[in-house]
Amino acid sequence: MQRSIAFFTEMGFTGKVPRTHTNMRTEFAWMVAMNADHYHLTQVPDRQYDLGIIINSKTHPDWVDTSKLKGVCKQVGIMQEGPFWYFQDYSLPEQVHYFNNLMSADIIFVHNEQDRKYYKGLTDHPDVRVLRSLMVEDPITEVVPLEKRTGVMIGGNFKSWYGGFDSFMLAKSITDEIYSPQMGRRQEGEEQLGIIQLPYLEWNQWITELSKRRIGIHMMRTHAAGTFAMNCAYLGIPCVGYEGLDTQRILQPHLAVKDGDLETARKLVQKLHTDEDFYILCSNESQKLYTEHYHEDKFYTAI
C-alpha cells in the first residue's frame, strides 16, 4: 500500500499536481510520482499523512516549523533548497532556526551525494538521503530528431550562480550559434554578445527548444537539482558540466569534469564538435543511463 505523502512549499496552491501540468519542474514531478498533496508552508492539514516533506523558502525561512506538522505527519522530512551552503546567507537567528529544523526532522532529503555528505557531517543526523531529480514525461509533446539539431545550449545567464560566462566561452570556441534560457538572474545586455536568449518558457516548451540543440554546456558551480544535465540526457544531447551534480556524473560520465576545470571542459566540447563517433557514444549512453537510473519507474528504488 502506497504511503500518504504531503509536500509543503511556499507556492500558494492546495491539492494535487496533474500529470499533464505544462510546467513540470522537479518538485512537481516528485509530487506527481508520489501522488502527493501540496500545501503552503504555513498550512497545517486537517488530515493525517504518513510523510510530510518540507521544501524550505529561500526568502522566508522562518515559515518552516517541523513541530507544527508532527501532529499530522507520522514522519517529517526537510528537502534541501538550493545549494547546500545557501542557508549560510540567512541572518544568524535564521541559520540557527534552519539547523534546529533539520535536527528535529525525521529525514533530511538532499539533491546530490556530495550534499548528503555535507549534511551528514553538519548534523550527524541518522537519516540523510538523496531524493533524485525527476522528469515526468507526460507534458512533452514535441521533440526534434537528433539529426536535425544544431548549435549549443548553455545552461544559464552571466552570473556566478549559473557560470554563464564560462559556458559561453566554451561554446564560442566551436560555434556562433549559441542559445540560453531566460533565468531569474539575467544580466542586461547578454544578447549583445550574440547569444540567442529564449523567452521565459513553460517546462514542456523548454524541452522542445532544448531538443533543437546539438550540444549542452553548463559550467554552473552552484550545485543543486541538476535538471539541465538530466533534460539533456533524456533527449540524447551530450552535456559538459561539473561532476558534483549527480545527474552530470551519472548520466554524462564522459563529459563530467571537476569544479573549475575549464581546460578539460574545453577539450571535451571541441571533441564533441569534431569527433562524430565520440558524439554518438555520449549521446546514446546518456539516453541509456537516463532510462536505467532516472526514468520515473526507477524513482522509488532511487530513494
Disulfide bonds with the S-S distance in Angstrom:
none
